[in-house]
Each structure stands twice: as structure tokens, then as C-alpha cells.
């Protein structure tokens, strides 16, 4: 554990003069702004820049998105699928209707999985896809009742969906990455679930999950990469403790 953390800190220290200003300049919702590190075998019709050069019509993109979600077992690939799809749909003339259709389709998949009592992994994937899409579409202001519901309620809804997924597969490090991204905010204050999920992913043995934690820290939490930090795990644990204290004081 410590040796892995020390390797990460050493690597980041070599590029510290580049990474720190870069991270500060690129803060934003990670569900939208930062590509997810995925397996080399991952394929999706939309490129990382959300280009429409492939000629796929936005409505057809919904079918491609759902088909990709069906074939990709990893939460990371499904996160990137949803991110690219929503970036592409953002430029469609009927943007709101298409995004809400995507949301409705994912919600129906949850209902179907629960109705037939699908295996835990399948139900977890359905809940996770709905939760992660809900986080992205909340950032876009495109969930079905976005204009009638306050932001706190929308965030709480995302949390419930993702909690359902992780209750079914609590050791899925990649789902913890997605839950962390969905809980990240655009300022230096972070909520408790953000650090909880980030720590769960970082302390796993999943290489890609850990790679995404590293990327999140570079892009989104440069204060956690201070050269004084000897151990990223301890740093995250301290950050989680601070977040818990802040939460306790605010309630």
C-alpha cells in the first residue's frame, strides 16, 4: 500500500511544475470534462472530442449508446460511453428531448432488471448507468424535472442510484471511481462521499481504477498532491476526516 503511494508521489513530483498549473486550469465537472481511462479494447462510435465526423445522426446515437452499454461490463467503459454520448447530444437541435429519452431508457432498464430479479451484477450495472447518467444530465440541466427540482434533491437522487449499485457490488472499484466523479464539486470543498469512493478505489488492486484516481487527483485536487505528502492514502484519509468534520458541523 505505502509503496504504491510512494511510487505515485515520486512520479508526480517529477512533473510537479507542469501538473499543478495544468490541474488548476482544468477544474470542472469530471463527469463531462475529463476522459475516463479505459481498457485498450474499448470502442465507441464517438471520438474523445465528441466530433460528429462519423456522420451518426443524434437519434441513432441513442441506439449506439445503449448497445455499447450492453456489451461493456466495466463501469469505466460505460462512464466514458455516457460522457461521449452526452457531449455529442449537447450539439443536437433537439438536445433536451434526446437527453431525456436517454434518461428514460436507462430508468426503464432499472425497472426491467428489478422486475425479473436479474443477477446482482446486472442490476448493479443498471442502477450505476442510471446514476452516472443522472449526474451528467444534472450538470447539463437535462434531467426530466431539472427546472422543477432544486439541485440538492437532484444530487441526492444521484447518490441513491449509485448507492443501490454499490450495495449490490460493494467491492467494484470502478463503480467507486464513478461514484467519486459524480460527487466531485467545482471548488476545493468536497463532500464526504467523494473522498469515501476515491479512497475505496485507490486502495483496491484494480489498475485502471487506481489510474483514474491518479487522474482525478491531478485534474481536480491539486492540493492533495503537495510535495509534503508522503503517502497518498494517508492524504486521502485525512481529507475524508476533514470532510466528515465539515459535514458534522453543517448538520
C-alpha positions in Angstrom: 0.0 0.0 0.0 2.6 2.6 1.1 5.0 1.5 -1.7 2.3 2.1 -4.3 1.5 5.5 -2.9 5.2 6.5 -2.8 5.6 5.5 -6.4 2.7 7.7 -7.4 4.0 10.7 -5.4 7.5 10.2 -6.8 6.1 10.2 -10.3 4.0 13.3 -9.8 6.9 15.1 -8.1 8.9 14.7 -11.4 6.2 16.5 -13.3 5.0 18.8 -10.5 5.9 22.1 -12.2 3.7 21.1 -15.1 0.8 19.2 -13.4 0.0 21.8 -10.8 -0.8 24.7 -13.0 -2.5 22.4 -15.5 -4.8 20.9 -12.8 -5.7 24.4 -11.6 -6.6 25.5 -15.1 -8.8 22.5 -15.9 -11.2 22.1 -13.0 -14.7 21.3 -13.9 -17.2 18.5 -13.6 -15.2 15.3 -14.2 -18.3 13.5 -15.5 -18.1 15.8 -18.5 -14.7 17.5 -18.8 -12.2 14.6 -18.3 -11.9 11.5 -20.4 -12.1 8.3 -18.4 -9.1 5.9 -18.6 -10.5 2.8 -20.2 -9.2 -0.6 -21.5 -7.4 -0.5 -24.9 -10.1 -2.7 -26.3 -12.8 -0.1 -25.7 -14.6 1.1 -28.8 -17.4 3.6 -29.3 -18.6 5.4 -32.4 -18.0 8.9 -30.9 -14.4 10.1 -30.5 -13.0 11.6 -27.4 -13.6 15.1 -28.7 -17.3 14.4 -29.3 -16.8 15.0 -33.0 -19.7 14.4 -35.4 -17.4 13.5 -38.2 -18.6 9.9 -38.2 -21.9 11.0 -39.6 -24.1 9.3 -37.0 -27.4 11.1 -36.5 -28.1 12.1 -32.9 -31.2 9.9 -32.6 -29.2 6.9 -33.9 -26.6 7.7 -31.3 -29.0 6.7 -28.6 -29.2 3.2 -30.0 -25.4 3.0 -30.3 -25.0 4.2 -26.7 -27.4 1.6 -25.3 -25.8 -1.1 -27.4 -22.4 -0.1 -26.1 -23.6 -0.1 -22.5 -25.0 -3.7 -23.1 -21.6 -5.1 -24.3 -19.2 -3.3 -21.9 -19.0 -5.0 -18.5 -16.7 -2.4 -17.0 -18.1 0.7 -15.2 -15.2 2.7 -16.6 -16.2 2.0 -20.3 -19.8 2.7 -19.5 -18.8 6.0 -17.9 -16.9 7.1 -21.0 -19.7 5.9 -23.2 -22.2 8.1 -21.4 -19.8 11.0 -21.3 -19.1 11.0 -25.0 -22.8 10.4 -25.9 -24.0 13.3 -23.8 -21.2 15.6 -25.2 -22.4 14.7 -28.7 -26.1 15.1 -27.9 -25.3 18.5 -26.4 -24.9 19.8 -30.0 -28.1 18.3 -31.4 -31.1 20.5 -32.3 -33.4 18.5 -30.1 -30.8 18.2 -27.3 -33.2 18.2 -24.3 -35.6 15.7 -25.8 -32.8 13.3 -26.7 -31.1 13.5 -23.3 -34.4 12.9 -21.6 -35.0 9.9 -23.8 -31.6 8.5 -22.8 -32.5 9.1 -19.1 -35.9 7.4 -19.6 -34.3 4.4 -21.3 -31.8 3.9 -18.5 -34.6 4.2 -15.9 -36.7 1.6 -17.8 -33.6 -0.7 -17.7 -33.5 -0.5 -14.0 -37.2 -1.3 -13.7 -36.8 -4.2 -16.1 -33.8 -5.6 -14.2 -35.6 -5.4 -10.8 -38.9 -6.8 -12.2 -37.2 -10.0 -13.4 -34.9 -10.2 -10.4 -31.8 -10.1 -12.6 -28.5 -11.3 -11.1 -26.9 -8.7 -8.7 -24.2 -7.7 -11.3 -26.8 -6.9 -13.9 -29.0 -5.0 -11.5 -25.9 -3.1 -10.3 -24.9 -2.1 -13.8 -28.5 -0.8 -14.5 -28.5 1.3 -11.3 -25.0 2.5 -12.0 -25.7 3.6 -15.5 -28.8 5.5 -14.4 -26.9 7.1 -11.5 -23.9 8.2 -13.6 -26.1 9.4 -16.5 -28.2 11.3 -13.9 -25.1 13.1 -12.7 -24.0 14.1 -16.2 -27.5 15.2 -17.2 -27.8 17.2 -14.0 -24.7 19.0 -15.0 -26.3 19.7 -18.4 -29.6 20.7 -16.8 -31.3 18.0 -18.8 -32.8 15.6 -16.3 -36.6 15.3 -16.9 -37.6 17.6 -13.9 -34.5 19.8 -13.8 -36.5 23.0 -13.9 -38.9 22.0 -11.1 -36.4 20.4 -8.6 -33.7 22.0 -6.6 -30.1 21.0 -7.2 -29.7 19.3 -3.7 -32.6 17.0 -4.5 -31.1 16.1 -7.9 -27.7 15.3 -6.2 -29.4 13.2 -3.5 -31.2 11.3 -6.3 -27.9 10.5 -8.0 -26.5 9.3 -4.7 -29.4 6.9 -4.1 -29.0 5.4 -7.6 -25.2 4.9 -7.1 -25.7 3.6 -3.6 -28.1 1.0 -5.0 -25.4 -0.2 -7.5 -22.7 -0.4 -4.9 -24.9 -2.2 -2.4 -25.1 -4.9 -4.9 -21.4 -4.9 -5.8 -19.6 -3.2 -2.9 -16.1 -4.2 -4.0 -16.4 -2.9 -7.6 -13.5 -0.4 -7.5 -14.5 1.0 -10.9 -18.0 1.8 -9.7 -16.4 3.6 -6.8 -14.5 5.7 -9.3 -17.8 6.7 -11.0 -19.4 7.5 -7.7 -16.5 9.7 -6.8 -16.6 11.6 -10.1 -20.4 12.0 -9.7 -19.9 13.6 -6.2 -17.0 15.9 -7.2 -17.6 19.6 -7.0 -16.0 22.6 -8.7 -14.5 24.2 -5.6 -11.9 22.9 -3.1 -14.6 21.8 -0.7 -15.6 18.2 -1.3 -18.5 16.2 0.1 -17.9 13.1 2.2 -18.9 10.5 -0.4 -16.4 11.9 -2.9 -13.5 11.0 -0.6 -15.0 7.8 0.6 -15.4 6.5 -3.0 -12.0 7.8 -4.1 -10.3 6.1 -1.2 -12.1 2.8 -1.9 -10.9 2.9 -5.5 -7.4 3.9 -4.6 -6.9 1.2 -2.0 -8.1 -1.5 -4.5 -5.9 -3.7 -6.6 -7.6 -2.6 -9.8 -5.0 -0.9 -12.0 -7.4 1.1 -14.2 -9.4 2.2 -11.1 -6.2 3.4 -9.5 -5.2 5.2 -12.7 -8.4 7.1 -12.7 -7.9 8.1 -9.1 -4.5 9.5 -10.1 -6.0 11.4 -13.0 -8.7 12.8 -10.7 -6.2 14.0 -8.2 -4.1 15.6 -10.9 -7.1 17.3 -12.6 -9.3 18.0 -9.6 -7.4 18.0 -6.3 -4.0 19.6 -6.8 -3.9 20.5 -3.1 -3.7 16.7 -2.3 -0.5 16.5 -4.3 1.6 18.8 -2.2 5.2 17.7 -2.2 5.0 17.4 1.6 2.6 14.5 1.2 4.4 11.2 1.9 1.5 8.9 1.3 -1.5 9.5 -1.0 -3.6 7.0 1.0 -2.9 8.9 4.2 -3.6 12.2 2.4 -7.0 10.9 1.2 -7.8 9.6 4.7 -7.0 13.0 6.2 -9.1 14.7 3.5 -12.0 12.3 4.3 -11.7 13.1 8.0 -11.8 16.8 7.3 -14.9 16.3 5.1 -16.6 14.3 7.9 -15.8 17.1 10.3 -17.2 19.8 8.0 -20.3 17.7 7.4 -20.9 17.2 11.1 -20.6 21.0 11.7 -23.1 21.7 9.0 -25.8 19.4 10.2 
